């Protein structure tokens, strides 16, 4: 079975590096994007993306706008928001991981959405 791929979209490089390292240690392939535009480009280039972790407060196109665009491109894609803000982004049913979080929290969230690597 091919390695599962996770796209992490956040403008904070230290955050994407940390989360990327956690998920790579869990056995996932990680693709990092620093903006909505980079995420759309990566989404088009990667044959397979099993999960997208989106910063809810991206500069430029918002996390919600990115989510809507990705769902149009690939209906059924699994998504989760990552945010430091309280409350669910725009009342969505999309899962949310709140910053700061323990490393095992991101591992649990990913496994709950797409299973083991």
Secondary structure, DSSP 4 states (H G I P E B T S, - for coil): -PPPEEEEE-S-HHHHHHHHHHHHHTT-EEEEESSHHHHHHHHHH-S---EEEEETT-SSS-HHHHHHHHHHHSTT-EEEEEESSSS-GGG--SEEEESS--HHHHHHHHHHHH---
